[in-house]
């Protein structure tokens, strides 16, 4: 990622915005989710030709303020600003298992990280609990982006040392359970009201899938199919894997990483009726 050196005025605006708008980071006993553990940032390579760093920072902060208000209400939002000089679109969304307090904290952390991309015309940040992106075109229906879609695998020392036949048998059992968990959530999420699904049927494998609210069912299915394929290699020998795509997020792990209070009975749509599994 290219190092950015904004002007003193630009840096001052970002610092003041963070101090005034970011909530306190101290977590209560019920808000102990570590959304800041995993951060993945991608920045664009070009800048707006007619906008200085100070002006683009002000526009960015204005969009983030608007998104923040909706994040408080519903956990996601899209906003745009179009004028003769520029057009900027932004989307923010939290994982559906997070309560409003944790969601807002995650958003403010994501906002702070994403400001590193300024004054570039585009940027996106994936955190363990939320997603935030801005760009110079309307990307809200974008399911995949072959240039920027990413997957990450995490392997423990235990699995690195599994070489004996007995350990291989245990490992194969894990692969099967992890694969089943990923398949379950990728098939369930597109039909869920929140486009979100968890799988906790196994005591040692957990999974989450979520599409952004702006995607239709077809786009969600397409995104999660690709996300699942990108995790195929992870599942072979890794404790944890996640796919971070333009329109969705998919993760499995040997630890229960989603909020404990989330109701695992996914709500689906069926002929216009809401039913619970």
N, C-alpha and C positions, 0 to 999 in steps of 0.2 A: 504494500500500500504506500502511495506517495506521501511524504511528509508535507504537511501544510503549514504555512507561516502567515496567518492572517495579521492584519494591522492591529495596532494597540487599541483602536476604537472598537474594532470587531471583537477582540478578546474581552474587552471590558463589558460589552453588551452580553456576551455569553455568560460571563461570571455573574453579573448582576441578575440575569434571568434565572440562573441556577439557584442563587441564594434566595431570591424572592419566591420562586415557584415550586422548588423541590420540597417535598414533605420531609419530616424528620425520619431518620433511617432506623431508629430504635424499634425493634419488633416486640410485640407483646407475646405472651405465651401461646396465643392461638394463631399469631401471624409469624410463624417461624420458617417460612419457605425461602430457600436460598436462591432467588431468581438471578442473583448477580454472579453466580459461580461460572456460568458459561456465556460468553459473549462472542459473537461472530459479526464482524463489520465489513461491508463492501462499499467502496466509494467510487463515484464516477471519475472520468478522466478529463472532462472538459468543464469550462466555466462559462457563465453567461457573458457575452461580449459587452453588453451595455449596462451591466450592473456591477458596482463596486462591492467589496466584501462587507462594508457596513450596511448597505441597502439589502443585500441578500440575507444578512443575519437578521435584520428587522422583519423581513417577510417570513423567514423561517420561524422566528419566535411567535409571530402572529398566528401562523398555521398551527403551531404546536399548542398555543393557548386554546384555540378553537377545538382541537382534537381532545385536549385534556378535559374540557367541560363534558363532552360526550362520553369519554372513557369513564368518568365518574358515574354516569347514568346507566350505561349499557355494556361497558367493557370493550367497545370498539368504535371506530369512527373513520370517515373519509372527509377530506376537505380539499378545496382547490382555490387557487387565485389566478385569474386570467386578466391581463391588461395588455396594452400595445407593446410594452417592453418585454414581457415574459409571461410564462404560464407555469405554475407549480402545482403539483398534485401530491397529496399525502394520505397515508393510511396507517392507522395504529390499531392493534388488536391484542387482547390478552387471551391466555388459555382460559377456557370456560370453567375450569375447576377452581379458579382463583376468586376469592371474595374481592369486593370493591376496594378495600384498603390495600391489599397486596397488589392488586392490579394497578392501582394508581402509582404505587411506589415503583413497580417494575417499569411503567411507562416513563416516569421521570428519569430513571436510570438510563433507559433506552434513549430518551431525548438527549441526555447529556452526552452519551457516547456518539450519537448520530451527528451532533454538532461538529465533531471532528472532521466530517466530510465537507463542511463549508469552506470555501465558496463554490465547491463543485456543484454541478446541476443535478446530481443524483446521489443517493445513498440509501443503504438499508442496514438494519441491525437486527440480529436474532439473539434474544436472551432466552434463558430457560423457561421464562413465563410469559413472554410477550414478543411482538414483532412490530417494527416501525420502519416506514419507508417514505421517501419523497423522490419525485422525479419530474422531468419536464414534459411528460405526456401522461395521458390517462391509462394507467396500468391496472386498474381495479379488477378487470376481468382476466388478467393474465394468470394462467395456471402453471406454466413452466417457463423457464428461461435457461436454455442449454449453456449459455455463457457463464451464468452466475450460480446455478443450482449446485448445492454442495451436500456432501455426506461426511460424517465423522464417526470413526470407530474407536472404542476404548477397550483395551485388553488388560486383564489383570495378570499378575505374576503366576497365579494359580493355573490359569489356562495356558500360559506360555510353557509351563512345565508338564503339561499333560501329554505324555508320550507312551505310557504303558497301555496294554490292551484294556485293562480295567478302567483306567481313566478315560480312554477313548470311548468306551461304552457310556460312561457318565456324560461325556461331552456331547455325544450324539443325541442323548436324551434331552440335553439342554437345547441343542440346535432345533430339535423337533418342537419343543415347547415354545421357544422364542419365535420360530417361524409361524406357529399357529396363532400366537398372540398378535403378531404383526398383521397376519391375514385377517383376523377378527376385527381389528380396529379399522383397517383400510376398507373393509367391506361395509362396516356399520356407519362410519362417520358421514358419508355422503347423504344418507337418508335421515340423519338426525336433525332435529330442529336447529340445534346450535352448530351443526356440521362438526361435531366433536364426539369422540368415543374413547373409552378406556377399557383395558383388559386386565383384570386382576384375578382371573380364575386359577392361575398357578401361584403357589406361594413364593416361587423364586424367579418369576419372570413377569414384568409389568410393561404395559405399552399404552401409548397415547397417540391419537391421530386427530388433527384439526385442520380444516380448510377455512380460509378467510370468508367472512360473511358475504363478500362481494361476488364470490363465485357461485354459479348455478351448479346443479347436481352433476351435470356432465363434466364441467370443468373440475369439480372436486374429485370425481372418480378418476379422471385423467391424471390429475396431480398426484393423488395418493398411489395410483398404480406405479407411476415413475418413482415415487419416493420409496415404495416397497422394493422395487428392483434394485435401487441404489443401496439398499441395506442387505441384499443377499450375501455379499461377501463378508459383511460385519458379523452376521449371525453364525458363520462357520466357527469362529474361535473367539468372539469378543463378548465381554460382559454387557456392553452397552453400545448402542448405535443410534444415530439420528440423521434424518434427512431434512434439509432446510431449503425449500423450494419457493418459487415466486408466489405460489398460491396456497401453500400448505406446509404443515410441520408434522413429522412422524418420528417417534422415539420409542425404543424399548430399553429396558434396564433390569438388572438383578435387584435393584432397590426400588422401593415404592416412592417415586419422585413426584407424584401428583398429590394434590391436597387431600388429606385424610377424610375431610367431611364431605367430599364429593359423592353424590349418589351414583353408583355404578350402573344402575338400571337406565340405559340410554333411552331417550324419548325419540320416537320416530313419527314420521308423517305417513298416513295411510288413508288415501281417498279423502283428503281434507280433514280427517279426524286425527287427533293426537292420542297415541296409545303408548303404554309403557311395556317394555319387554318383561 
